[in-house]
């Protein structure tokens, strides 16, 4: 069991933060996920028809993350929030990447609702996971680059467990160690907003949608929320 903890310093700096934790156990990543495939195809069809566009940096949902990134010294046009990068890629290519069913599910929900999303294989997490400011001594191995080790800069917001960093720049990139694959069976998916007063209902809708995609392929699933008022939850 791992606790997810929103540190006091981050909660104080971003008091309208709301984070959904969607935890699934007994995931079956090697089988067909037709609802996820349909969700991806539907988004791509809407984009092609001109009926829908991914949120871009002029959208308040993305703009809030650009402002947050600048606050901890990251240029969001060079190192983009995950949902911004994913939306830009989709707008350019007309499609979303196909990674594996679990990752495809959160990507579809993320870009549909304009909210950053990620996921952690809980069997690779050590101890508790804290959303906190980096002190500069931590180590991060980027997704897809197991031979590389980076050190987040002091003051950068990270997800970190007792072994190292799980995400850099809050939600720009995930770590290789806790990546979700077809073999992952215990996973916590994360959806985030910095403007819960405005977008909390959207976050909850997105969390329910993601849970709906996971449920047919999992033994159990549950949704919990982190906020400054409730800064800890156990996955």
N, C-alpha and C positions, 0 to 999 in steps of 0.2 A: 504494500500500500504506500502510495506517495501523496503527500499533501502539496497542493498548489497554493502559493502564498503571494499576495500582492504586498510588496514592501511598503512600509509607512511613507518612505521618502517619495516613491513613485505615486502612491495614492494622494499624497499631499500636493504634488506638482500637477496631477491630472485628476482632480476630484470628481469628474463626471465619467470616469472610466467604468465600463461594464464588460466583463469577459465571460463568455459562455464556455463551459467545459462539457463536451459531449464524450462520455466514456463508453466504449463498447468492449465487451469480452467475448471470447469464443468466435472471433471473426473468421470468416471463411473466404479468404482472398483469392483462392484459386478457382472459384466457381464463377459462373456468369452473373453479372449484376445488371439485368435488363432495365431497371428503373434509372440507374445511373447513366447507362448508355442513351436512354431516351432523353434524359435531362440535358446531356451534352448536345445531342442532335437538335433538340428544341431551341437551345440558345443560339446555336450556329445558324439555324434556319431563320430565327428572328433577326439576327444580325444581317444575314444576306438579304432579307426582305426589307430592311430598313425600318423594322418595327421596334427595334431596341438597339441601344448602344451601351457598351461598358462605361461605367463612371470614369471620368478623367480628372485631372488635377483642378479643373474649375468647379467640380462638384464638392459641396461642403463636406461630404463623407471622406473624400480623399484629401481635400485641403486641410482638414484637421490633422491628418497624419503628417503632411508636409510641415505644418507649423510645429508639431511635436518633434520631428526629426531635427529641425533647425535648432530647437531649444537645447538638444544635447550634442550639437556640433556636427550633425550629419547633413550633407547636401542632398535633399530628396530628389533632385533631378539627376544626380549622378548615381546615388544609391537609393533606389525607390522602394517605398513600402510594397509588400508582396502583392496586394490587390491592385495597386497602380501598375506594377510591372506586368501582371497577368492580363489586366484589361487592355493595356497597350499592345501586348503581343497578340491578343485575340483580335483587336481592331485592325491590326496590320495583316495578319495571316488569314483571318476569317474562321479560325478553328482554335480549340483548346487542345493542349497536349494530352495524350493518353499515356499515363504512367502505370497505374494499377487501379483496381476498382475503388479502393479506399481513398487514395489520393485524388482520383478523378472526381469522387463525390464531393470532397470539400472544395476542390477547385471550382466546380459548377456552382455550388452554393455561394462561394466567395464572390465570384464575378457577377452572379445574378443580383446579389444584394449590395455590392460595393463595400464589402467588409473584409478586412484581412482574416485569413484562416491559415492554420497549420495543424500539425499533428505530431505526436510523440509515441514511439513504441515503448510502452511501459516496462517491458521486460529488459529494456536497455537503459532505463533511467535508474540512477542510484540516489537513494534518499529522497528528500523533498525538492520540489522545483520552486524557485523564487524568481519573481519578476522584480528586478532591482537594478540599481546603477552599478556598472562595472568599476572595479578599482584599478584595472590595468594589468593585473597579474594573471588573470584567467586565461585559459587556452580554449580555442575553438577550431574544430576541423570541419571545413565547409562540406555541405552535401555534394557528393560526387567527386570530392578531392581528398580521399583518405590519407594521402601522403603529405598534405599541407596542414600547417598549424599556424593560426593567427592569434593575436592578442587584441581583444577589444580595447578601445581607448578608454581611459578613465572618464567616467561620467556618461558613457553610452548605456542605454537601457538594454538589458539582456534578460533572457530566461536562462537560469543556471541551476544545475543540480550539484551534488557533492563531488562529482568528478570533473565537471567542466561546463562550458557554455553550450546551450541547446539552440539558441537563436541569437543573431547579432542585429543591432540597430532595431531592437524591439521585435520586428517581424519581417525584416528584409530577407533573411536567409536562415534555413534550418541547418542543424548539424548532421554530419554523416552517421554518427553513432546511433542516434535515436530515430533515424529515418524509418518511414513506414513502407514495408514491402508486402508482397503477396503472402509471405509467411508470418506476418505480424498478427497476433491473436488478441493482444490486450493493448488498446490504443486510446489515448485521450486526444480528441480533436478540439481545437481552440478557435473561437470566433471573437472578434474584439471591436469595440467602439470607444472613442474618447468623448462622445457626446450622447450619453445615455438619456439625458432629458429630451433630446430631439429624436434619437435613433434607437432607443432601448426596445421599442416595440418591433423594429425591424430586426434587431439582433435576435430577439426571442423567436420571431418567425423563421429566421434563418436556421437557428439551432434546432427547431422542430422539424424543419425540412431536411436537415442533415440527418437527424435521428431517424427520420422516416426512410431515408435511403439505406441506412446501416441496419435497421432492425431485421429485415428479411434474411440477413447474412450474419447474424450475431446471436449468441445465446442470451446476452443481456445488454441493455443500453440505458443510460441515465444522463440527465442534464443537470448541471449545477452552475452557479454563477459566482464570480468574484467581483467585488466592488470595494470602495473604501469603507463602506458600512459592514461588509462581510468579506474580509480580506483572506480567508482561508477555506479551502474545501479539500476533501480527500477523494482521490481517484482509485 
